[in-house]
Amino acid sequence: MSLAATNTEPSGHGRIPVLDIGAYLAGEAGAAAPLARAIARTCEDTGFLVVANHGVPQPLVDDTFAVAQQFFARPEGDKLALKVGKYNIGYLPFGGQVVRHSPVNKNTKPNFSESFYITRDRAPDHLDIVNEQPLVGLNRWPEDMPELRAATTAYYRAMEAMTTRLVPLFALALDLPADYFAEAFAEPNCTIRLIHYPPHPSPEDNEFGFAPHTDNNFITFLAQSKLPGLEVRTAEGDWIRPPAVPGTFVVNTGAMLARYSNDRFRATPHRVINRNDRSRYACPFFLGPNHDVVVEPVPSCVGPDNPPRYEPTTYGAFTQHLLTLNFAHRQAGGSGEYAG
């Protein structure tokens, strides 16, 4: 039987908690500790949770979904003029990604989706641009669609502000001081990935909108889409769906958190299959540490009976490796330019 056809439970209610973070963000005394305990429980189980009362205005989310739909409706030639290059910024067409680092499935076919990557919006004279900092480049904006830049940069600012405020909760969940990761996230590496999943009601064997994979960042925040499609793999091998609560974000663990926690908080495999009769859109926001920060197991997660499972690495080096592994344009003669 195709992995794409395996049964999926209708909802992860009970397994994937919905956490109200409003009191914590408001600075209420005593709000952090119970949230950290709840985060620890779910990160040791499914690695997924849902956050409510996060403070990101819904119009920013709605505008981002709207411009995503508008962008992907543009002519193919217009989109390909903004194709991704060595910095993995811009348009990734259909066929551009085969997920080869999946821990649960041997993915052999490209994702049945197209994407548009947006990172921190820098000016051409920014020092990181001038000095050709690895993985740092200029965003690729369509000149005749200013609303795309306006909506997504506003969304980026709001998401970076909110998500970095939650990092101390993950430190507390790992029995660390709340400010343990402060230096590592002083200049966080964040990316928005707009994704279009066409209808895919009857996927063939090993076909997915987004193949089973784990994220390579610290934590991911996914605004709730109007249509279902995201599925989470439990430790028992079942596929479940996060609670579909409008106005919330689905949050999941990534490989950097797994490394920091020495696999106490593993990166959870997930996939997307759009079995709906119309297109589905997504706009995940990926939060990672500074490019040059050394990521290694933290003191609270190692000991005489629990040695480090990972060698130290930088987030930049880890990301470079996975990009080369998974993206066709980074394997085209080593140039980093898309060839397709």
N, C-alpha and C positions, 0 to 999 in steps of 0.2 A: 504494500500500500504506500502511496506517496505520502511523504511527511506533510505535504500541504493539505492532505485530505484527512489527517488525523483529527479526532474529536477535540473540540474546544469547549470548555465549560463556559456558560453564558456570562459569568461575572466572577470577579475575584473578591466580592464582598466577603468579609470575614478573614480573608487571607491578605488582602491589600487594604490597609487602614486609610481612612480619610482623617487627616489631622488639621485642626484649626490652629493656624499660626498667628492669628490676629493679636492675641494678648502678648505673645513674645515680641512681635514686631513693634508693639506699642510700648515695650519696655517695662511691662508689669513684673513686679517682683515675684519670683517663684515660678514663672512661666516656663523657663528653659529646661529645668530638670525633668519634669514629666514628659516633655516633648522629646528630649534626648533619649529617655528610656524607651519610648514608643518607637523612635527611629532605630535604636539598637535592636529591638525585637524583630522588626520587619526586615532590617538589613541582614540579619542572621537567618531569615527565612526566605522570602521571595525577592528581596532587594528592591521592591517597588512600594511606593506610598503615594498618596494624593494629598496636596495641600490646598486648604481653603482659607479665605480671608487673607490673601497674600499681598494685597495692596496695589497690585498692578491694575490700572484702569482697564475695564473691559473694552472700551473703544480702541485702545492701542492693539489689543489682541485681534479684534474684529477687522481693523484696518490692515493688519499684517496678513490675515487670511485673504482679504479682498485683493490686495496687490499681488499676492501669490497666484491667485486664480487668473488675474489679468495678465500677469507676466507669462504664465505657461500657455495662455491662449494665443500668444503672439506667433507670427510665422517662424518656421524653423530656422530660416536664414538669419532672422533678427536675433534669435537666441544663440545660435552658433557663433555670431560675431562677438559674443561675450563668454566664449567657452573657457573652461578652467585651464590654467597653466601650472607652472611649477609651484605656485603658492596655494593651489586648490581653492581658489576664489573665483566665483562666477558660475557659469552654467555647465552642468554635467548632463549630457544627453543620455537617452536610453542606450543601454549597452556599455556604459562607461564604468560600471563597478561590478565585480564579482567578489563576494565576501569570502575571503580565503582563511580568515582567522577564527571561524566559528568553532566553539568547543563542543557543539552538539549535532552538527550536520555537515556533511561534505558537500558544500555548495559548489555547483558546477555551471550554473547559468547566471547571466547578469540579472540584477534587480529589474523588475518590470516597473520602472519609475524614472522620472527625471527630477533633477535637483538644481537649486541655485544657492551658492554659498556666500554668506556675508560675514565679514569679520569687523573688527574695530575700524571705524572710518577715519583714516589718517590723511593728512595733506601730503602732497608730493615732496614737500621739504621737511617732513618729519624725520628725525634722526634715524629711526629704525628703517625707514624707506631709503634714505640716502646711504646708510651703512649696509644695506642689503641684509638685514637681520634675517636669519633662517625662518621660513614659514610666515614672514610678515610681508604683506604686499598691499597694494591699493585695491579697494573694492572696484568691481566692474559694473558700472551703472548704465542702463540704456538712456541715452541723452534725451529721448522724446518721451520718457516716462518718469518725470521727477517725483511723482507720488510714491514710487517704489522706494527711493532713497529716503524720502521724508518719513514714511510710515515705519520702515524697518530700523532706521537709526533711532527713532523715538522709542521703538520697542526694545532695541538693544540696550539703550541707557536705563530704561526702567527694569529690565530683566537683570542686568549686571548688578544694579543697586540692590534688588531684592535677593537674588541668589547668593551674593557674597555675604549678606547678613545671616544666612542660614549655615554657613560653614562652621561657626562656633558650635552649633548643635551637633554636628557630626564629630567634632573634636570631643565634646562631652560624652557622646555615645560611645567613643572609644576609650573612655576613662582618662582623658587628657585635659589639661587646662583649656578653657574656652578659647584663649588666644593662641593656641599651639600652632595653627596654620596661618597666622596673620601675615608673616613674612612671605610665605609661599604664595599667598593670594594678593600680594600688594599690587601686582599688575597682572591680573588673571588673563588667561587665554580663553576667550569666548568666541563662539561661532553660532550664527543662525543658519539653519539649513531649511530652506523652503523646499517642499517635496510635493510632487503631483503623482498620484497613483490612479491610473485609468481603471475602469471597471475590469475585474478579473474574476468572473464568477466561477469559472471551471479551470483552475490552474492545472497544467500538466505536471508530470512527476518532477519534483525538485524545482518548481517554479514558484516565485514569491514576488510580491511587490517590493519587499525588503527581506532578504533571506535571514534565517536565524543568525544572530550575531550578538556580541557584547560591545558596549561603547568603550572608547579608549580614553575618555576624559575622567573627571572626578565624579560629578553628578550631572544628570540631564533633566531638563524641565520641558515637558511637552504640554502645550495648551490643548484642552479638550477639543477634538475634532467633532464635527456634526455627525459624522458617520463612523461606525465601528471598523476596526481593522487591526489594531494593535493587540498582540497576544504575547503573554509572558509564560516562560517555561518554569515550572516549579521543580524543586529538587527531586520530586517523585516522577518527573517526566511528563506531567500533564500541562496542557496549554490553557491558560485562563486569561480573562480580559479584566483590565483595571476597572473600578467603578466609574461609570460615565456620569460624572456630576458636573453640570454646566458651570462655567466660571472658575474652574479649579485647574491646577496643573498636576499632571502625572510626573512623578519624580522617580528616577532609578539610578542605581549605582553604576560606576564605570571602573575601568581597569586601574586607574590611578588610586581610587579609594581601596580597591582590592589589594594593591601593592602596599599602600600605607598601612592597611589593617592586617597584613600578612594572611590574607584570605579569610579573616573573620567576617568581613563584609565582601563577599564575592560579587563580581560583576555578573548580573543575571542575563541569560540569553533571552532575546525577544525577537519577534518577527512581525511583519505586516502582510496581510492578504486582504485585498479590497474585493470582497464578494458582493459588494453593493452594485446597483444598476447604474451608478453614475460616479463621476470622478471624486476622489477623496484627496484632501489637502492636509498637510501637516507643516508645522513650523517649530521643530525642536530647537531648544537653546542649550548649547553645551558649555558647561563651566569647567575649566581646567586651571591648574596652577600656572605660575610664571613659566615661560619656555625653558629657562635655565636652572630652575629649581631641581635639586636632587631629590628624587622620590625613592624612599626606602622604608621598610617596616618600622613603625613607631615603637618606642620603648614599652608601651603597655600591651603590645601584641607579640612580643618575643620573650623567650626565657629558656632555661636549661632544657625543658621538655618541649619547647616550641621554637626551634631555630628559624631564622629568616628563610623564607621560601623564594625570595627574589633578590637578585643583585641590584645594587643602586643604579639608577639611570636617571636621565633628565627627561622631563616631559617632552621637550623638543625632539630628542633622539628617538624616544618611543614612538612619537607621532610620525616622524619621518619614515620609520621602518614600516608601520602599518599602511601608510599612504602608498608606498612603493609596492607593497604586497597586494593591495586591493584595487588599485585604480589603473586602468589601461593606459591613460595618458602619461603616467609616471614610469611606464615600462617601455616607452617608445624611444629606444636608443639612448635612454638616460637623459634626454633633453628636458623632460618634465612637461612637454607640450602635448596637448590632446591630439591623438592621431586616429581619426575615425570619421 
